[in-house]
Amino acid sequence: MKDKYNQIRLAQYSQQLAQRLSEEHFATHEAVTAQQLISFTPVKQVNLYMIRELLTLWNHEMANLRSPYFDFEHPEVKDALVQFMNVLSRKISIKREHFEPLLVNAIEDTIRIPLEPVAVFEEKFLRLEDLTVTKLQDSLKYQDIDKELYRSFIGTLSGIDMERSTIMSQLDRFLAEHEEERVSLKEVLDKFYTLQPIEVEELLISEPTPSAEPVVMEEETPMPVAERQAIPTPEPLVPVAPIVQEEPQAPAVAAPFFRPVLQAEPKLMNDRFQSEQKPSLNDRLKQTTASTSSLSDRNQEQKIGSLREAISINQRFSFINELFDGDNMAYHAAIKQLDEQPSAEEGRRVLIEEIGSLYNWSKKEEHVQKLTRLIERKFAV
């Protein structure tokens, strides 16, 4: 059900395409409006996912408005908020610095649908409070790819336990039974091809190593005496040595070019490694502006709404590969669990005692500390 794919390549493609589309739009516009957002790309799913994300951000903003002094559950207040949202939705205006990350995530999540459908479904559908069949059906308005298939699946949930884990396991079985009805990765990539070419082979991880190993074994195992006797016969290879020695003509021309570079590169890499290694263990934990090249460090004092939305794409892949052994599903489940914690103290405890106990993080202090800082920012006052 879950194909192995090149997460780095997918992130690169999403960023490159989002950057190019943004450059084209913002060359003549100052912002993206609601009407432009609806049809920003010819890939309908990308546009719907951006709209869905804005709705999620709105819900977070509304949650922050809760107060012990006002009754936000009163029907009149709820109606007023709905009307306010309707007006606000027609007044969308997104600058490039906020729009481009939104577009990157929408492109990436759209391509992930055939690659890891259960994870994408969990992210897009199951972030609702008080999950019900009616709410899930209503969420289908933001789904284009495999929409009818998801509609059929949600119809099977009537009368069952609406726990997220139960729904995800049910979906996994449902998609396995309806594999032939799903939109393929090629069909999804074809939607993007006219915008920026990409092939299936660029994303799916081929496995040449298992097929290459038996070939090597077949060449190594047959080592009869006949072949060993054949080794001295091809001694005409000896004249090759003088041919290699005839290359002193090249050093006279190449020496002035290659020697300075070969001496400069190792020194440059060593200096860079030393300059990055020292602050990563100590200075980054004590100074809020230790790294001027990192957006997360520059903004590390700002409060964030949720870990999932605050973690950048590059940071996400770093966490997946370094902390979760490349397991994308385990990463998403862990971030979801951390986002649901009531306090920073409880979040740190869950991270170290529950999640960290499943992995060997003894040499991953830098990445653990980055995730811990994000938890603290989430619960900052």
C-alpha positions in Angstrom: 0.0 0.0 0.0 2.8 2.4 0.8 5.4 2.7 -2.0 9.0 3.5 -1.2 9.8 6.8 -2.9 12.5 9.4 -3.0 11.3 12.0 -0.4 14.2 14.3 -1.2 13.4 14.4 -4.9 9.8 15.0 -4.2 10.6 17.9 -1.9 13.0 19.4 -4.5 10.4 19.1 -7.3 7.7 20.7 -5.2 10.0 23.6 -4.2 11.2 24.2 -7.7 7.7 24.1 -9.2 6.3 26.3 -6.5 9.1 28.8 -6.9 8.6 29.0 -10.7 4.8 29.4 -10.4 5.2 32.1 -7.7 7.7 34.0 -9.8 5.3 34.1 -12.7 2.4 35.2 -10.6 4.1 37.8 -8.4 5.9 39.3 -11.3 2.6 41.1 -12.1 0.6 40.7 -8.8 1.3 41.8 -5.2 -0.7 39.1 -3.6 -2.9 36.0 -4.3 -6.6 36.7 -4.0 -9.4 34.3 -3.3 -10.5 34.1 -6.9 -6.9 33.5 -8.1 -6.4 30.9 -5.5 -9.3 28.8 -6.8 -7.6 28.3 -10.1 -4.0 29.1 -9.4 -2.7 25.9 -11.0 -4.4 23.6 -13.6 -4.1 20.8 -11.0 -7.4 21.2 -9.2 -6.2 19.1 -6.2 -3.4 21.5 -5.5 -5.8 24.5 -5.4 -8.2 22.6 -3.1 -5.4 21.6 -0.7 -4.3 25.2 -0.4 -7.9 26.3 0.4 -8.2 23.5 2.9 -5.1 24.6 4.6 -6.4 28.1 4.9 -9.5 26.8 6.5 -7.4 24.8 9.0 -5.5 28.0 9.8 -8.7 29.8 10.3 -9.9 27.2 12.8 -6.7 27.5 14.7 -7.2 31.3 14.9 -10.8 30.8 16.1 -9.5 28.4 18.8 -7.2 31.1 20.0 -10.2 33.4 20.5 -11.7 31.2 23.2 -12.1 33.2 26.4 -13.4 32.5 29.9 -15.3 35.8 29.7 -17.4 35.2 26.5 -19.7 32.4 25.4 -18.3 31.3 22.0 -20.7 28.3 22.0 -23.7 30.5 21.9 -25.7 30.1 18.6 -25.6 33.8 17.8 -21.9 33.9 18.3 -21.4 30.9 16.1 -23.6 32.4 13.4 -21.6 35.7 13.6 -18.4 33.8 13.2 -19.7 31.9 10.2 -20.7 35.2 8.5 -17.4 36.7 9.4 -15.6 33.7 7.8 -17.7 34.1 4.6 -16.7 37.8 4.3 -13.1 37.0 5.1 -12.9 34.2 2.6 -13.7 36.7 -0.1 -11.0 39.0 1.1 -8.1 36.6 0.9 -4.7 38.4 0.2 -1.6 36.3 0.5 1.9 37.7 0.0 4.6 35.6 -1.6 6.5 34.8 1.6 3.4 33.2 3.0 1.9 31.8 -0.2 4.9 29.9 -1.6 5.3 27.5 1.4 1.5 26.9 1.2 1.9 26.0 -2.5 4.9 23.7 -1.8 3.0 21.6 0.7 -0.1 21.4 -1.6 2.0 20.1 -4.5 3.9 17.6 -2.4 0.7 16.3 -0.7 -1.1 15.9 -4.0 1.8 13.7 -5.4 1.8 11.8 -2.1 -1.8 10.6 -2.6 -0.9 7.5 -4.6 2.3 7.0 -2.7 1.0 7.0 0.9 -2.8 7.5 0.8 -3.5 6.5 4.4 -1.1 9.1 5.7 -2.4 11.9 3.5 -6.0 10.9 4.4 -5.1 11.2 8.1 -3.6 14.6 7.6 -6.4 16.0 5.5 -9.5 14.4 6.9 -8.8 13.3 10.5 -7.6 16.5 12.0 -11.2 17.4 12.7 -12.5 17.4 16.2 -15.4 15.1 17.1 -15.0 12.9 14.0 -18.3 11.9 12.4 -19.3 10.4 9.1 -21.1 13.6 8.2 -18.1 15.8 8.8 -15.9 13.4 6.8 -18.3 13.5 3.9 -18.3 17.3 4.1 -14.5 17.3 3.9 -14.7 15.6 0.5 -15.3 19.0 -1.1 -11.6 19.6 -0.8 -10.7 16.2 -2.5 -10.5 15.8 -6.2 -8.2 12.7 -6.7 -10.0 9.4 -5.8 -12.9 11.4 -4.5 -15.6 8.8 -5.2 -13.4 6.1 -3.8 -13.1 8.0 -0.5 -16.8 8.7 -0.6 -17.4 4.9 -0.8 -15.0 4.3 2.1 -16.5 6.9 4.4 -19.9 5.3 3.7 -18.6 2.1 5.3 -17.8 3.9 8.6 -21.4 4.2 9.8 -21.9 2.5 13.1 -18.2 1.8 13.9 -15.8 3.3 16.4 -14.7 6.7 15.0 -11.2 6.5 16.5 -8.5 7.7 14.2 -6.5 4.5 14.5 -9.6 2.5 13.7 -10.4 4.6 10.6 -6.8 4.4 9.3 -6.7 0.6 9.6 -10.0 0.3 7.9 -8.9 2.6 5.1 -5.7 0.6 4.7 -7.7 -2.6 4.1 -10.3 -0.8 1.9 -7.6 0.6 -0.4 -5.9 -2.8 -0.7 -9.3 -4.3 -1.8 -9.8 -1.5 -4.3 -6.3 -1.1 -5.6 -7.3 -1.2 -9.3 -9.7 1.7 -8.8 -7.1 4.1 -7.4 -5.5 6.8 -9.5 -1.9 5.8 -10.3 1.2 7.8 -9.6 1.7 8.2 -13.4 -1.8 9.7 -13.8 -1.1 12.2 -11.0 2.4 13.1 -12.4 0.8 13.6 -15.9 -1.2 16.4 -14.4 2.0 18.2 -13.4 4.0 17.3 -16.5 3.0 20.4 -18.6 3.9 22.6 -15.6 7.3 21.0 -15.0 8.3 17.6 -16.4 8.7 14.7 -13.9 8.7 11.0 -14.4 7.6 8.1 -12.2 11.2 6.7 -12.2 12.4 9.9 -10.6 10.3 9.3 -7.5 10.0 5.6 -7.0 13.1 4.0 -5.4 14.4 1.2 -7.6 16.1 -1.8 -6.0 19.0 -2.6 -8.2 21.1 -3.9 -5.3 19.3 -7.2 -4.7 19.3 -8.1 -8.5 22.9 -7.0 -8.8 24.2 -9.1 -5.9 23.3 -12.5 -7.4 25.0 -11.4 -10.6 28.2 -10.6 -8.6 27.8 -13.9 -6.8 27.6 -15.8 -10.1 30.7 -14.2 -11.3 32.6 -14.8 -8.0 31.5 -18.4 -7.3 32.7 -19.9 -10.7 36.4 -19.6 -10.1 37.8 -22.8 -11.7 41.4 -23.5 -12.2 40.9 -22.9 -15.9 40.2 -19.3 -15.3 43.2 -18.9 -13.0 45.4 -20.3 -15.7 43.8 -17.8 -18.1 45.0 -15.0 -15.9 48.7 -15.1 -16.9 47.8 -15.3 -20.6 46.3 -11.8 -20.9 49.7 -10.4 -20.0 49.6 -8.1 -23.0 47.9 -5.8 -20.5 51.4 -5.0 -19.3 52.0 -2.5 -22.1 49.1 -0.5 -20.6 51.4 0.5 -17.8 53.8 2.4 -20.0 50.7 4.1 -21.6 49.7 5.4 -18.2 53.3 6.6 -17.6 53.2 8.5 -20.9 50.8 11.0 -19.2 53.5 13.3 -17.8 52.5 15.5 -20.8 49.2 16.3 -19.0 50.5 17.3 -15.6 52.5 20.1 -17.2 49.2 21.7 -18.3 46.8 20.4 -15.6 49.1 21.0 -12.6 48.5 24.8 -12.3 44.7 24.2 -12.4 44.1 21.1 -10.3 46.7 21.5 -7.5 45.3 24.7 -6.0 41.8 23.3 -6.1 42.7 20.0 -4.5 44.5 21.9 -1.7 41.7 24.4 -1.2 38.7 22.0 -1.2 39.7 19.8 1.8 40.6 22.9 3.8 37.3 24.5 2.9 35.3 21.5 3.8 37.2 21.0 7.1 36.6 24.7 8.0 33.0 24.4 7.1 32.5 21.2 9.1 34.2 22.7 12.2 32.2 25.9 12.0 29.0 24.0 11.7 29.7 21.3 14.3 30.6 23.5 17.2 27.5 25.7 17.3 25.2 22.7 16.6 26.0 21.2 20.0 26.4 24.2 22.3 25.8 27.6 20.8 22.5 26.7 19.2 21.1 25.8 22.6 22.2 29.1 24.2 21.9 31.7 21.5 18.7 32.6 19.7 20.6 34.0 16.7 23.4 31.5 16.4 22.6 30.6 12.8 21.6 33.4 10.5 20.9 31.0 7.6 18.2 29.1 9.3 14.6 30.4 9.3 13.7 28.2 12.3 16.6 29.7 14.4 15.7 33.3 13.4 12.1 32.7 14.5 12.7 30.4 17.4 11.2 32.8 19.9 7.9 33.1 18.1 4.9 31.1 19.2 3.6 28.5 16.7 0.1 27.0 16.3 1.1 23.4 15.7 4.3 21.4 15.2 3.1 20.0 11.8 2.6 23.4 10.3 5.7 25.0 11.8 8.1 22.3 10.6 9.5 23.1 7.2 9.9 20.6 4.4 13.6 20.3 4.8 13.3 20.0 8.6 10.6 17.4 8.1 12.9 15.2 6.0 15.7 15.7 8.4 13.6 14.5 11.3 12.2 11.6 9.3 15.7 10.4 8.2 17.6 11.1 11.4 15.1 10.5 14.2 12.6 8.0 12.7 14.9 5.8 10.5 13.2 7.1 7.3 9.8 6.0 8.4 7.4 8.7 7.2 4.3 7.2 8.9 6.1 7.0 12.2 7.1 10.6 11.9 3.5 11.8 11.2 2.1 9.7 14.1 4.7 11.1 16.5 4.1 14.8 15.5 0.4 14.2 15.8 0.9 12.8 19.3 3.1 15.7 20.3 0.6 18.2 19.0 -2.1 16.7 21.2 -0.1 17.2 24.4 -1.5 19.7 26.9 1.8 21.3 27.9 5.5 21.7 26.9 6.5 19.6 29.9 4.2 16.7 28.9 5.4 17.1 25.2 9.0 16.8 26.2 8.2 13.8 28.4 6.4 12.0 25.6 9.2 12.9 23.1 11.9 11.4 25.3 10.3 8.7 27.3 7.7 7.3 24.9 8.8 8.1 21.4 12.5 8.3 22.0 12.6 5.0 23.7 11.7 3.3 20.4 14.8 4.7 18.7 18.5 5.1 19.3 18.9 8.9 19.7 22.1 8.8 21.6 24.0 10.5 18.7 21.1 12.6 17.5 21.2 15.3 20.2 21.1 18.2 17.7 17.9 17.0 16.0 16.2 16.1 19.3 17.0 19.6 20.6 15.5 21.2 17.5 12.3 19.3 18.0 12.2 20.1 21.7 12.6 23.8 20.9 9.6 23.6 18.6 7.5 22.0 21.4 8.5 24.8 23.7 7.5 27.4 21.1 4.1 25.7 20.7 3.3 26.3 24.3 5.0 29.6 24.7 3.0 32.3 26.4 
